[in-house]
């Protein structure tokens, strides 16, 4: 069994901006030389989120999240960001087969910056385990 860890920093702007990270994940798998196994992608913090989404639905998911969790009705200033992160999750597990993620090419993996920030650094950890 092999274990591989890669840490990347992504500079984000928000709120509710999506950052594609599939290519970064695929590059990490190639570097790890794992042919079969799994990958855990995790973003540090209590307000960002990770999600898998069919390409072309980016505006729709943002609209849905803004309808479900409005910005202004909460007692805490960025409660909406915490709630969206909780609903979506800060981690994903994806299988690896033949040195590729098991995910159709029509789908992208995104980091979602939920907060109203400028030039914010998000740390994404990629853990790969397998043979």
MODELLER restraints for C-alpha pairs under 7 A, 6 or more apart:
rsr = mdl.restraints
at = mdl.atoms
rsr.add(forms.Gaussian(group=physical.xy_distance, feature=features.Distance(at['CA:1:A'], at['CA:130:A']), mean=5.26, stdev=0.5))
rsr.add(forms.Gaussian(group=physical.xy_distance, feature=features.Distance(at['CA:1:A'], at['CA:131:A']), mean=5.00, stdev=0.5))
rsr.add(forms.Gaussian(group=physical.xy_distance, feature=features.Distance(at['CA:2:A'], at['CA:129:A']), mean=5.67, stdev=0.5))
rsr.add(forms.Gaussian(group=physical.xy_distance, feature=features.Distance(at['CA:2:A'], at['CA:130:A']), mean=5.35, stdev=0.5))
rsr.add(forms.Gaussian(group=physical.xy_distance, feature=features.Distance(at['CA:2:A'], at['CA:131:A']), mean=5.76, stdev=0.5))
rsr.add(forms.Gaussian(group=physical.xy_distance, feature=features.Distance(at['CA:3:A'], at['CA:128:A']), mean=5.69, stdev=0.5))
rsr.add(forms.Gaussian(group=physical.xy_distance, feature=features.Distance(at['CA:3:A'], at['CA:129:A']), mean=4.62, stdev=0.5))
rsr.add(forms.Gaussian(group=physical.xy_distance, feature=features.Distance(at['CA:3:A'], at['CA:130:A']), mean=6.77, stdev=0.5))
rsr.add(forms.Gaussian(group=physical.xy_distance, feature=features.Distance(at['CA:4:A'], at['CA:32:A']), mean=5.94, stdev=0.5))
rsr.add(forms.Gaussian(group=physical.xy_distance, feature=features.Distance(at['CA:4:A'], at['CA:127:A']), mean=5.80, stdev=0.5))
rsr.add(forms.Gaussian(group=physical.xy_distance, feature=features.Distance(at['CA:4:A'], at['CA:128:A']), mean=5.00, stdev=0.5))
rsr.add(forms.Gaussian(group=physical.xy_distance, feature=features.Distance(at['CA:4:A'], at['CA:129:A']), mean=6.50, stdev=0.5))
rsr.add(forms.Gaussian(group=physical.xy_distance, feature=features.Distance(at['CA:5:A'], at['CA:126:A']), mean=5.65, stdev=0.5))
rsr.add(forms.Gaussian(group=physical.xy_distance, feature=features.Distance(at['CA:5:A'], at['CA:127:A']), mean=4.67, stdev=0.5))
rsr.add(forms.Gaussian(group=physical.xy_distance, feature=features.Distance(at['CA:5:A'], at['CA:128:A']), mean=6.37, stdev=0.5))
rsr.add(forms.Gaussian(group=physical.xy_distance, feature=features.Distance(at['CA:6:A'], at['CA:28:A']), mean=6.98, stdev=0.5))
rsr.add(forms.Gaussian(group=physical.xy_distance, feature=features.Distance(at['CA:6:A'], at['CA:125:A']), mean=5.91, stdev=0.5))
rsr.add(forms.Gaussian(group=physical.xy_distance, feature=features.Distance(at['CA:6:A'], at['CA:126:A']), mean=5.10, stdev=0.5))
rsr.add(forms.Gaussian(group=physical.xy_distance, feature=features.Distance(at['CA:6:A'], at['CA:127:A']), mean=6.66, stdev=0.5))
rsr.add(forms.Gaussian(group=physical.xy_distance, feature=features.Distance(at['CA:7:A'], at['CA:123:A']), mean=6.83, stdev=0.5))
rsr.add(forms.Gaussian(group=physical.xy_distance, feature=features.Distance(at['CA:7:A'], at['CA:124:A']), mean=5.80, stdev=0.5))
rsr.add(forms.Gaussian(group=physical.xy_distance, feature=features.Distance(at['CA:7:A'], at['CA:125:A']), mean=4.60, stdev=0.5))
rsr.add(forms.Gaussian(group=physical.xy_distance, feature=features.Distance(at['CA:7:A'], at['CA:126:A']), mean=6.25, stdev=0.5))
rsr.add(forms.Gaussian(group=physical.xy_distance, feature=features.Distance(at['CA:8:A'], at['CA:123:A']), mean=5.79, stdev=0.5))
rsr.add(forms.Gaussian(group=physical.xy_distance, feature=features.Distance(at['CA:8:A'], at['CA:124:A']), mean=5.32, stdev=0.5))
rsr.add(forms.Gaussian(group=physical.xy_distance, feature=features.Distance(at['CA:8:A'], at['CA:125:A']), mean=6.55, stdev=0.5))
rsr.add(forms.Gaussian(group=physical.xy_distance, feature=features.Distance(at['CA:9:A'], at['CA:121:A']), mean=6.15, stdev=0.5))
rsr.add(forms.Gaussian(group=physical.xy_distance, feature=features.Distance(at['CA:9:A'], at['CA:122:A']), mean=5.49, stdev=0.5))
rsr.add(forms.Gaussian(group=physical.xy_distance, feature=features.Distance(at['CA:9:A'], at['CA:123:A']), mean=4.61, stdev=0.5))
rsr.add(forms.Gaussian(group=physical.xy_distance, feature=features.Distance(at['CA:9:A'], at['CA:124:A']), mean=6.22, stdev=0.5))
rsr.add(forms.Gaussian(group=physical.xy_distance, feature=features.Distance(at['CA:10:A'], at['CA:121:A']), mean=5.66, stdev=0.5))
rsr.add(forms.Gaussian(group=physical.xy_distance, feature=features.Distance(at['CA:10:A'], at['CA:122:A']), mean=5.16, stdev=0.5))
rsr.add(forms.Gaussian(group=physical.xy_distance, feature=features.Distance(at['CA:10:A'], at['CA:123:A']), mean=6.50, stdev=0.5))
rsr.add(forms.Gaussian(group=physical.xy_distance, feature=features.Distance(at['CA:11:A'], at['CA:119:A']), mean=5.63, stdev=0.5))
rsr.add(forms.Gaussian(group=physical.xy_distance, feature=features.Distance(at['CA:11:A'], at['CA:120:A']), mean=5.30, stdev=0.5))
rsr.add(forms.Gaussian(group=physical.xy_distance, feature=features.Distance(at['CA:11:A'], at['CA:121:A']), mean=4.56, stdev=0.5))
rsr.add(forms.Gaussian(group=physical.xy_distance, feature=features.Distance(at['CA:11:A'], at['CA:122:A']), mean=6.23, stdev=0.5))
rsr.add(forms.Gaussian(group=physical.xy_distance, feature=features.Distance(at['CA:12:A'], at['CA:113:A']), mean=6.55, stdev=0.5))
rsr.add(forms.Gaussian(group=physical.xy_distance, feature=features.Distance(at['CA:12:A'], at['CA:118:A']), mean=6.73, stdev=0.5))
rsr.add(forms.Gaussian(group=physical.xy_distance, feature=features.Distance(at['CA:12:A'], at['CA:119:A']), mean=5.51, stdev=0.5))
rsr.add(forms.Gaussian(group=physical.xy_distance, feature=features.Distance(at['CA:12:A'], at['CA:120:A']), mean=5.02, stdev=0.5))
rsr.add(forms.Gaussian(group=physical.xy_distance, feature=features.Distance(at['CA:12:A'], at['CA:121:A']), mean=6.26, stdev=0.5))
rsr.add(forms.Gaussian(group=physical.xy_distance, feature=features.Distance(at['CA:12:A'], at['CA:122:A']), mean=6.97, stdev=0.5))
rsr.add(forms.Gaussian(group=physical.xy_distance, feature=features.Distance(at['CA:13:A'], at['CA:113:A']), mean=6.90, stdev=0.5))
rsr.add(forms.Gaussian(group=physical.xy_distance, feature=features.Distance(at['CA:13:A'], at['CA:117:A']), mean=5.35, stdev=0.5))
rsr.add(forms.Gaussian(group=physical.xy_distance, feature=features.Distance(at['CA:13:A'], at['CA:118:A']), mean=4.63, stdev=0.5))
rsr.add(forms.Gaussian(group=physical.xy_distance, feature=features.Distance(at['CA:13:A'], at['CA:119:A']), mean=5.66, stdev=0.5))
rsr.add(forms.Gaussian(group=physical.xy_distance, feature=features.Distance(at['CA:13:A'], at['CA:120:A']), mean=6.40, stdev=0.5))
rsr.add(forms.Gaussian(group=physical.xy_distance, feature=features.Distance(at['CA:14:A'], at['CA:113:A']), mean=5.65, stdev=0.5))
rsr.add(forms.Gaussian(group=physical.xy_distance, feature=features.Distance(at['CA:14:A'], at['CA:114:A']), mean=6.12, stdev=0.5))
rsr.add(forms.Gaussian(group=physical.xy_distance, feature=features.Distance(at['CA:14:A'], at['CA:115:A']), mean=5.41, stdev=0.5))
rsr.add(forms.Gaussian(group=physical.xy_distance, feature=features.Distance(at['CA:14:A'], at['CA:116:A']), mean=4.53, stdev=0.5))
rsr.add(forms.Gaussian(group=physical.xy_distance, feature=features.Distance(at['CA:14:A'], at['CA:117:A']), mean=5.10, stdev=0.5))
rsr.add(forms.Gaussian(group=physical.xy_distance, feature=features.Distance(at['CA:14:A'], at['CA:118:A']), mean=6.61, stdev=0.5))
rsr.add(forms.Gaussian(group=physical.xy_distance, feature=features.Distance(at['CA:15:A'], at['CA:113:A']), mean=6.07, stdev=0.5))
rsr.add(forms.Gaussian(group=physical.xy_distance, feature=features.Distance(at['CA:15:A'], at['CA:114:A']), mean=4.79, stdev=0.5))
rsr.add(forms.Gaussian(group=physical.xy_distance, feature=features.Distance(at['CA:15:A'], at['CA:115:A']), mean=4.55, stdev=0.5))
rsr.add(forms.Gaussian(group=physical.xy_distance, feature=features.Distance(at['CA:15:A'], at['CA:116:A']), mean=4.21, stdev=0.5))
rsr.add(forms.Gaussian(group=physical.xy_distance, feature=features.Distance(at['CA:15:A'], at['CA:117:A']), mean=6.64, stdev=0.5))
rsr.add(forms.Gaussian(group=physical.xy_distance, feature=features.Distance(at['CA:16:A'], at['CA:62:A']), mean=6.58, stdev=0.5))
rsr.add(forms.Gaussian(group=physical.xy_distance, feature=features.Distance(at['CA:16:A'], at['CA:112:A']), mean=6.39, stdev=0.5))
rsr.add(forms.Gaussian(group=physical.xy_distance, feature=features.Distance(at['CA:16:A'], at['CA:113:A']), mean=5.47, stdev=0.5))
rsr.add(forms.Gaussian(group=physical.xy_distance, feature=features.Distance(at['CA:16:A'], at['CA:114:A']), mean=4.56, stdev=0.5))
rsr.add(forms.Gaussian(group=physical.xy_distance, feature=features.Distance(at['CA:16:A'], at['CA:115:A']), mean=6.90, stdev=0.5))
rsr.add(forms.Gaussian(group=physical.xy_distance, feature=features.Distance(at['CA:17:A'], at['CA:112:A']), mean=5.73, stdev=0.5))
rsr.add(forms.Gaussian(group=physical.xy_distance, feature=features.Distance(at['CA:17:A'], at['CA:113:A']), mean=5.31, stdev=0.5))
rsr.add(forms.Gaussian(group=physical.xy_distance, feature=features.Distance(at['CA:17:A'], at['CA:114:A']), mean=6.86, stdev=0.5))
rsr.add(forms.Gaussian(group=physical.xy_distance, feature=features.Distance(at['CA:18:A'], at['CA:110:A']), mean=5.92, stdev=0.5))
rsr.add(forms.Gaussian(group=physical.xy_distance, feature=features.Distance(at['CA:18:A'], at['CA:111:A']), mean=5.75, stdev=0.5))
rsr.add(forms.Gaussian(group=physical.xy_distance, feature=features.Distance(at['CA:18:A'], at['CA:112:A']), mean=4.62, stdev=0.5))
rsr.add(forms.Gaussian(group=physical.xy_distance, feature=features.Distance(at['CA:18:A'], at['CA:113:A']), mean=6.48, stdev=0.5))
rsr.add(forms.Gaussian(group=physical.xy_distance, feature=features.Distance(at['CA:19:A'], at['CA:110:A']), mean=5.25, stdev=0.5))
rsr.add(forms.Gaussian(group=physical.xy_distance, feature=features.Distance(at['CA:19:A'], at['CA:111:A']), mean=5.02, stdev=0.5))
rsr.add(forms.Gaussian(group=physical.xy_distance, feature=features.Distance(at['CA:19:A'], at['CA:112:A']), mean=6.31, stdev=0.5))
rsr.add(forms.Gaussian(group=physical.xy_distance, feature=features.Distance(at['CA:20:A'], at['CA:108:A']), mean=6.51, stdev=0.5))
rsr.add(forms.Gaussian(group=physical.xy_distance, feature=features.Distance(at['CA:20:A'], at['CA:109:A']), mean=5.80, stdev=0.5))
rsr.add(forms.Gaussian(group=physical.xy_distance, feature=features.Distance(at['CA:20:A'], at['CA:110:A']), mean=4.50, stdev=0.5))
rsr.add(forms.Gaussian(group=physical.xy_distance, feature=features.Distance(at['CA:20:A'], at['CA:111:A']), mean=6.43, stdev=0.5))
rsr.add(forms.Gaussian(group=physical.xy_distance, feature=features.Distance(at['CA:21:A'], at['CA:109:A']), mean=5.59, stdev=0.5))
rsr.add(forms.Gaussian(group=physical.xy_distance, feature=features.Distance(at['CA:21:A'], at['CA:110:A']), mean=5.58, stdev=0.5))
rsr.add(forms.Gaussian(group=physical.xy_distance, feature=features.Distance(at['CA:21:A'], at['CA:111:A']), mean=6.78, stdev=0.5))
rsr.add(forms.Gaussian(group=physical.xy_distance, feature=features.Distance(at['CA:22:A'], at['CA:108:A']), mean=5.92, stdev=0.5))
rsr.add(forms.Gaussian(group=physical.xy_distance, feature=features.Distance(at['CA:22:A'], at['CA:109:A']), mean=5.01, stdev=0.5))
rsr.add(forms.Gaussian(group=physical.xy_distance, feature=features.Distance(at['CA:26:A'], at['CA:100:A']), mean=6.91, stdev=0.5))
rsr.add(forms.Gaussian(group=physical.xy_distance, feature=features.Distance(at['CA:29:A'], at['CA:99:A']), mean=6.53, stdev=0.5))
rsr.add(forms.Gaussian(group=physical.xy_distance, feature=features.Distance(at['CA:30:A'], at['CA:99:A']), mean=6.83, stdev=0.5))
rsr.add(forms.Gaussian(group=physical.xy_distance, feature=features.Distance(at['CA:34:A'], at['CA:99:A']), mean=5.81, stdev=0.5))
rsr.add(forms.Gaussian(group=physical.xy_distance, feature=features.Distance(at['CA:34:A'], at['CA:130:A']), mean=5.76, stdev=0.5))
rsr.add(forms.Gaussian(group=physical.xy_distance, feature=features.Distance(at['CA:34:A'], at['CA:131:A']), mean=5.20, stdev=0.5))
rsr.add(forms.Gaussian(group=physical.xy_distance, feature=features.Distance(at['CA:35:A'], at['CA:96:A']), mean=6.81, stdev=0.5))
rsr.add(forms.Gaussian(group=physical.xy_distance, feature=features.Distance(at['CA:35:A'], at['CA:97:A']), mean=5.84, stdev=0.5))
rsr.add(forms.Gaussian(group=physical.xy_distance, feature=features.Distance(at['CA:35:A'], at['CA:98:A']), mean=4.81, stdev=0.5))
rsr.add(forms.Gaussian(group=physical.xy_distance, feature=features.Distance(at['CA:35:A'], at['CA:99:A']), mean=4.04, stdev=0.5))
rsr.add(forms.Gaussian(group=physical.xy_distance, feature=features.Distance(at['CA:35:A'], at['CA:131:A']), mean=5.78, stdev=0.5))
rsr.add(forms.Gaussian(group=physical.xy_distance, feature=features.Distance(at['CA:36:A'], at['CA:96:A']), mean=5.07, stdev=0.5))
rsr.add(forms.Gaussian(group=physical.xy_distance, feature=features.Distance(at['CA:36:A'], at['CA:97:A']), mean=4.56, stdev=0.5))
rsr.add(forms.Gaussian(group=physical.xy_distance, feature=features.Distance(at['CA:36:A'], at['CA:98:A']), mean=6.03, stdev=0.5))
rsr.add(forms.Gaussian(group=physical.xy_distance, feature=features.Distance(at['CA:36:A'], at['CA:99:A']), mean=6.30, stdev=0.5))
rsr.add(forms.Gaussian(group=physical.xy_distance, feature=features.Distance(at['CA:36:A'], at['CA:130:A']), mean=5.56, stdev=0.5))
rsr.add(forms.Gaussian(group=physical.xy_distance, feature=features.Distance(at['CA:36:A'], at['CA:131:A']), mean=5.54, stdev=0.5))
rsr.add(forms.Gaussian(group=physical.xy_distance, feature=features.Distance(at['CA:37:A'], at['CA:95:A']), mean=5.99, stdev=0.5))
rsr.add(forms.Gaussian(group=physical.xy_distance, feature=features.Distance(at['CA:37:A'], at['CA:96:A']), mean=4.96, stdev=0.5))
rsr.add(forms.Gaussian(group=physical.xy_distance, feature=features.Distance(at['CA:37:A'], at['CA:97:A']), mean=6.76, stdev=0.5))
rsr.add(forms.Gaussian(group=physical.xy_distance, feature=features.Distance(at['CA:37:A'], at['CA:129:A']), mean=5.60, stdev=0.5))
rsr.add(forms.Gaussian(group=physical.xy_distance, feature=features.Distance(at['CA:37:A'], at['CA:130:A']), mean=3.95, stdev=0.5))
rsr.add(forms.Gaussian(group=physical.xy_distance, feature=features.Distance(at['CA:37:A'], at['CA:131:A']), mean=6.41, stdev=0.5))
rsr.add(forms.Gaussian(group=physical.xy_distance, feature=features.Distance(at['CA:38:A'], at['CA:93:A']), mean=6.81, stdev=0.5))
rsr.add(forms.Gaussian(group=physical.xy_distance, feature=features.Distance(at['CA:38:A'], at['CA:94:A']), mean=5.70, stdev=0.5))
rsr.add(forms.Gaussian(group=physical.xy_distance, feature=features.Distance(at['CA:38:A'], at['CA:95:A']), mean=4.29, stdev=0.5))
rsr.add(forms.Gaussian(group=physical.xy_distance, feature=features.Distance(at['CA:38:A'], at['CA:96:A']), mean=5.07, stdev=0.5))
rsr.add(forms.Gaussian(group=physical.xy_distance, feature=features.Distance(at['CA:38:A'], at['CA:128:A']), mean=5.96, stdev=0.5))
rsr.add(forms.Gaussian(group=physical.xy_distance, feature=features.Distance(at['CA:38:A'], at['CA:129:A']), mean=5.59, stdev=0.5))
rsr.add(forms.Gaussian(group=physical.xy_distance, feature=features.Distance(at['CA:38:A'], at['CA:130:A']), mean=6.42, stdev=0.5))
rsr.add(forms.Gaussian(group=physical.xy_distance, feature=features.Distance(at['CA:39:A'], at['CA:93:A']), mean=5.58, stdev=0.5))
rsr.add(forms.Gaussian(group=physical.xy_distance, feature=features.Distance(at['CA:39:A'], at['CA:94:A']), mean=5.31, stdev=0.5))
rsr.add(forms.Gaussian(group=physical.xy_distance, feature=features.Distance(at['CA:39:A'], at['CA:95:A']), mean=6.24, stdev=0.5))
rsr.add(forms.Gaussian(group=physical.xy_distance, feature=features.Distance(at['CA:39:A'], at['CA:96:A']), mean=6.89, stdev=0.5))
rsr.add(forms.Gaussian(group=physical.xy_distance, feature=features.Distance(at['CA:39:A'], at['CA:126:A']), mean=6.91, stdev=0.5))
rsr.add(forms.Gaussian(group=physical.xy_distance, feature=features.Distance(at['CA:39:A'], at['CA:127:A']), mean=5.59, stdev=0.5))
rsr.add(forms.Gaussian(group=physical.xy_distance, feature=features.Distance(at['CA:39:A'], at['CA:128:A']), mean=4.48, stdev=0.5))
rsr.add(forms.Gaussian(group=physical.xy_distance, feature=features.Distance(at['CA:39:A'], at['CA:129:A']), mean=6.43, stdev=0.5))
rsr.add(forms.Gaussian(group=physical.xy_distance, feature=features.Distance(at['CA:40:A'], at['CA:91:A']), mean=6.91, stdev=0.5))
rsr.add(forms.Gaussian(group=physical.xy_distance, feature=features.Distance(at['CA:40:A'], at['CA:92:A']), mean=5.68, stdev=0.5))
rsr.add(forms.Gaussian(group=physical.xy_distance, feature=features.Distance(at['CA:40:A'], at['CA:93:A']), mean=4.49, stdev=0.5))
rsr.add(forms.Gaussian(group=physical.xy_distance, feature=features.Distance(at['CA:40:A'], at['CA:94:A']), mean=6.62, stdev=0.5))
rsr.add(forms.Gaussian(group=physical.xy_distance, feature=features.Distance(at['CA:40:A'], at['CA:126:A']), mean=5.87, stdev=0.5))
rsr.add(forms.Gaussian(group=physical.xy_distance, feature=features.Distance(at['CA:40:A'], at['CA:127:A']), mean=5.04, stdev=0.5))
rsr.add(forms.Gaussian(group=physical.xy_distance, feature=features.Distance(at['CA:40:A'], at['CA:128:A']), mean=6.47, stdev=0.5))
rsr.add(forms.Gaussian(group=physical.xy_distance, feature=features.Distance(at['CA:41:A'], at['CA:91:A']), mean=5.42, stdev=0.5))
rsr.add(forms.Gaussian(group=physical.xy_distance, feature=features.Distance(at['CA:41:A'], at['CA:92:A']), mean=5.23, stdev=0.5))
rsr.add(forms.Gaussian(group=physical.xy_distance, feature=features.Distance(at['CA:41:A'], at['CA:93:A']), mean=6.45, stdev=0.5))
rsr.add(forms.Gaussian(group=physical.xy_distance, feature=features.Distance(at['CA:41:A'], at['CA:125:A']), mean=5.78, stdev=0.5))
rsr.add(forms.Gaussian(group=physical.xy_distance, feature=features.Distance(at['CA:41:A'], at['CA:126:A']), mean=4.66, stdev=0.5))
rsr.add(forms.Gaussian(group=physical.xy_distance, feature=features.Distance(at['CA:41:A'], at['CA:127:A']), mean=6.38, stdev=0.5))
rsr.add(forms.Gaussian(group=physical.xy_distance, feature=features.Distance(at['CA:42:A'], at['CA:90:A']), mean=5.71, stdev=0.5))
rsr.add(forms.Gaussian(group=physical.xy_distance, feature=features.Distance(at['CA:42:A'], at['CA:91:A']), mean=4.20, stdev=0.5))
rsr.add(forms.Gaussian(group=physical.xy_distance, feature=features.Distance(at['CA:42:A'], at['CA:92:A']), mean=6.58, stdev=0.5))
rsr.add(forms.Gaussian(group=physical.xy_distance, feature=features.Distance(at['CA:42:A'], at['CA:124:A']), mean=5.68, stdev=0.5))
rsr.add(forms.Gaussian(group=physical.xy_distance, feature=features.Distance(at['CA:42:A'], at['CA:125:A']), mean=5.17, stdev=0.5))
rsr.add(forms.Gaussian(group=physical.xy_distance, feature=features.Distance(at['CA:42:A'], at['CA:126:A']), mean=6.54, stdev=0.5))
rsr.add(forms.Gaussian(group=physical.xy_distance, feature=features.Distance(at['CA:43:A'], at['CA:90:A']), mean=5.50, stdev=0.5))
rsr.add(forms.Gaussian(group=physical.xy_distance, feature=features.Distance(at['CA:43:A'], at['CA:91:A']), mean=6.46, stdev=0.5))
rsr.add(forms.Gaussian(group=physical.xy_distance, feature=features.Distance(at['CA:43:A'], at['CA:123:A']), mean=5.83, stdev=0.5))
rsr.add(forms.Gaussian(group=physical.xy_distance, feature=features.Distance(at['CA:43:A'], at['CA:124:A']), mean=4.38, stdev=0.5))
rsr.add(forms.Gaussian(group=physical.xy_distance, feature=features.Distance(at['CA:43:A'], at['CA:125:A']), mean=6.17, stdev=0.5))
rsr.add(forms.Gaussian(group=physical.xy_distance, feature=features.Distance(at['CA:44:A'], at['CA:122:A']), mean=6.90, stdev=0.5))
rsr.add(forms.Gaussian(group=physical.xy_distance, feature=features.Distance(at['CA:44:A'], at['CA:123:A']), mean=5.72, stdev=0.5))
rsr.add(forms.Gaussian(group=physical.xy_distance, feature=features.Distance(at['CA:44:A'], at['CA:124:A']), mean=6.49, stdev=0.5))
rsr.add(forms.Gaussian(group=physical.xy_distance, feature=features.Distance(at['CA:46:A'], at['CA:82:A']), mean=5.98, stdev=0.5))
rsr.add(forms.Gaussian(group=physical.xy_distance, feature=features.Distance(at['CA:46:A'], at['CA:85:A']), mean=6.71, stdev=0.5))
rsr.add(forms.Gaussian(group=physical.xy_distance, feature=features.Distance(at['CA:47:A'], at['CA:81:A']), mean=5.12, stdev=0.5))
rsr.add(forms.Gaussian(group=physical.xy_distance, feature=features.Distance(at['CA:47:A'], at['CA:82:A']), mean=4.68, stdev=0.5))
rsr.add(forms.Gaussian(group=physical.xy_distance, feature=features.Distance(at['CA:47:A'], at['CA:85:A']), mean=5.12, stdev=0.5))
rsr.add(forms.Gaussian(group=physical.xy_distance, feature=features.Distance(at['CA:47:A'], at['CA:114:A']), mean=6.28, stdev=0.5))
rsr.add(forms.Gaussian(group=physical.xy_distance, feature=features.Distance(at['CA:47:A'], at['CA:115:A']), mean=6.92, stdev=0.5))
rsr.add(forms.Gaussian(group=physical.xy_distance, feature=features.Distance(at['CA:48:A'], at['CA:85:A']), mean=5.54, stdev=0.5))
rsr.add(forms.Gaussian(group=physical.xy_distance, feature=features.Distance(at['CA:48:A'], at['CA:90:A']), mean=6.53, stdev=0.5))
rsr.add(forms.Gaussian(group=physical.xy_distance, feature=features.Distance(at['CA:48:A'], at['CA:112:A']), mean=5.70, stdev=0.5))
rsr.add(forms.Gaussian(group=physical.xy_distance, feature=features.Distance(at['CA:48:A'], at['CA:113:A']), mean=5.10, stdev=0.5))
rsr.add(forms.Gaussian(group=physical.xy_distance, feature=features.Distance(at['CA:48:A'], at['CA:114:A']), mean=5.72, stdev=0.5))
rsr.add(forms.Gaussian(group=physical.xy_distance, feature=features.Distance(at['CA:49:A'], at['CA:85:A']), mean=4.91, stdev=0.5))
rsr.add(forms.Gaussian(group=physical.xy_distance, feature=features.Distance(at['CA:49:A'], at['CA:88:A']), mean=6.05, stdev=0.5))
rsr.add(forms.Gaussian(group=physical.xy_distance, feature=features.Distance(at['CA:49:A'], at['CA:89:A']), mean=5.44, stdev=0.5))
rsr.add(forms.Gaussian(group=physical.xy_distance, feature=features.Distance(at['CA:49:A'], at['CA:90:A']), mean=4.66, stdev=0.5))
rsr.add(forms.Gaussian(group=physical.xy_distance, feature=features.Distance(at['CA:49:A'], at['CA:111:A']), mean=5.88, stdev=0.5))
rsr.add(forms.Gaussian(group=physical.xy_distance, feature=features.Distance(at['CA:49:A'], at['CA:112:A']), mean=5.05, stdev=0.5))
rsr.add(forms.Gaussian(group=physical.xy_distance, feature=features.Distance(at['CA:49:A'], at['CA:113:A']), mean=6.89, stdev=0.5))
rsr.add(forms.Gaussian(group=physical.xy_distance, feature=features.Distance(at['CA:50:A'], at['CA:88:A']), mean=6.85, stdev=0.5))
rsr.add(forms.Gaussian(group=physical.xy_distance, feature=features.Distance(at['CA:50:A'], at['CA:89:A']), mean=6.21, stdev=0.5))
rsr.add(forms.Gaussian(group=physical.xy_distance, feature=features.Distance(at['CA:50:A'], at['CA:90:A']), mean=5.45, stdev=0.5))
rsr.add(forms.Gaussian(group=physical.xy_distance, feature=features.Distance(at['CA:50:A'], at['CA:91:A']), mean=6.07, stdev=0.5))
rsr.add(forms.Gaussian(group=physical.xy_distance, feature=features.Distance(at['CA:50:A'], at['CA:92:A']), mean=6.84, stdev=0.5))
rsr.add(forms.Gaussian(group=physical.xy_distance, feature=features.Distance(at['CA:50:A'], at['CA:110:A']), mean=5.65, stdev=0.5))
rsr.add(forms.Gaussian(group=physical.xy_distance, feature=features.Distance(at['CA:50:A'], at['CA:111:A']), mean=4.73, stdev=0.5))
rsr.add(forms.Gaussian(group=physical.xy_distance, feature=features.Distance(at['CA:50:A'], at['CA:112:A']), mean=6.01, stdev=0.5))
rsr.add(forms.Gaussian(group=physical.xy_distance, feature=features.Distance(at['CA:51:A'], at['CA:88:A']), mean=6.84, stdev=0.5))
rsr.add(forms.Gaussian(group=physical.xy_distance, feature=features.Distance(at['CA:51:A'], at['CA:109:A']), mean=5.84, stdev=0.5))
rsr.add(forms.Gaussian(group=physical.xy_distance, feature=features.Distance(at['CA:51:A'], at['CA:110:A']), mean=5.36, stdev=0.5))
rsr.add(forms.Gaussian(group=physical.xy_distance, feature=features.Distance(at['CA:51:A'], at['CA:111:A']), mean=6.74, stdev=0.5))
rsr.add(forms.Gaussian(group=physical.xy_distance, feature=features.Distance(at['CA:52:A'], at['CA:107:A']), mean=6.58, stdev=0.5))
rsr.add(forms.Gaussian(group=physical.xy_distance, feature=features.Distance(at['CA:52:A'], at['CA:108:A']), mean=5.77, stdev=0.5))
rsr.add(forms.Gaussian(group=physical.xy_distance, feature=features.Distance(at['CA:52:A'], at['CA:109:A']), mean=4.56, stdev=0.5))
rsr.add(forms.Gaussian(group=physical.xy_distance, feature=features.Distance(at['CA:52:A'], at['CA:110:A']), mean=6.26, stdev=0.5))
rsr.add(forms.Gaussian(group=physical.xy_distance, feature=features.Distance(at['CA:53:A'], at['CA:107:A']), mean=5.49, stdev=0.5))
rsr.add(forms.Gaussian(group=physical.xy_distance, feature=features.Distance(at['CA:53:A'], at['CA:108:A']), mean=5.58, stdev=0.5))
rsr.add(forms.Gaussian(group=physical.xy_distance, feature=features.Distance(at['CA:53:A'], at['CA:109:A']), mean=6.52, stdev=0.5))
rsr.add(forms.Gaussian(group=physical.xy_distance, feature=features.Distance(at['CA:54:A'], at['CA:106:A']), mean=5.77, stdev=0.5))
rsr.add(forms.Gaussian(group=physical.xy_distance, feature=features.Distance(at['CA:54:A'], at['CA:107:A']), mean=4.28, stdev=0.5))
rsr.add(forms.Gaussian(group=physical.xy_distance, feature=features.Distance(at['CA:54:A'], at['CA:108:A']), mean=6.21, stdev=0.5))
rsr.add(forms.Gaussian(group=physical.xy_distance, feature=features.Distance(at['CA:55:A'], at['CA:106:A']), mean=5.90, stdev=0.5))
rsr.add(forms.Gaussian(group=physical.xy_distance, feature=features.Distance(at['CA:55:A'], at['CA:107:A']), mean=5.55, stdev=0.5))
rsr.add(forms.Gaussian(group=physical.xy_distance, feature=features.Distance(at['CA:55:A'], at['CA:108:A']), mean=6.16, stdev=0.5))
rsr.add(forms.Gaussian(group=physical.xy_distance, feature=features.Distance(at['CA:69:A'], at['CA:80:A']), mean=5.91, stdev=0.5))
rsr.add(forms.Gaussian(group=physical.xy_distance, feature=features.Distance(at['CA:69:A'], at['CA:84:A']), mean=6.96, stdev=0.5))
rsr.add(forms.Gaussian(group=physical.xy_distance, feature=features.Distance(at['CA:70:A'], at['CA:80:A']), mean=6.63, stdev=0.5))
rsr.add(forms.Gaussian(group=physical.xy_distance, feature=features.Distance(at['CA:71:A'], at['CA:80:A']), mean=5.56, stdev=0.5))
rsr.add(forms.Gaussian(group=physical.xy_distance, feature=features.Distance(at['CA:78:A'], at['CA:115:A']), mean=6.90, stdev=0.5))
rsr.add(forms.Gaussian(group=physical.xy_distance, feature=features.Distance(at['CA:81:A'], at['CA:114:A']), mean=5.08, stdev=0.5))
rsr.add(forms.Gaussian(group=physical.xy_distance, feature=features.Distance(at['CA:81:A'], at['CA:115:A']), mean=5.68, stdev=0.5))
rsr.add(forms.Gaussian(group=physical.xy_distance, feature=features.Distance(at['CA:94:A'], at['CA:101:A']), mean=6.55, stdev=0.5))
rsr.add(forms.Gaussian(group=physical.xy_distance, feature=features.Distance(at['CA:94:A'], at['CA:102:A']), mean=6.84, stdev=0.5))
rsr.add(forms.Gaussian(group=physical.xy_distance, feature=features.Distance(at['CA:95:A'], at['CA:101:A']), mean=5.88, stdev=0.5))
rsr.add(forms.Gaussian(group=physical.xy_distance, feature=features.Distance(at['CA:95:A'], at['CA:102:A']), mean=5.59, stdev=0.5))
rsr.add(forms.Gaussian(group=physical.xy_distance, feature=features.Distance(at['CA:96:A'], at['CA:102:A']), mean=5.70, stdev=0.5))
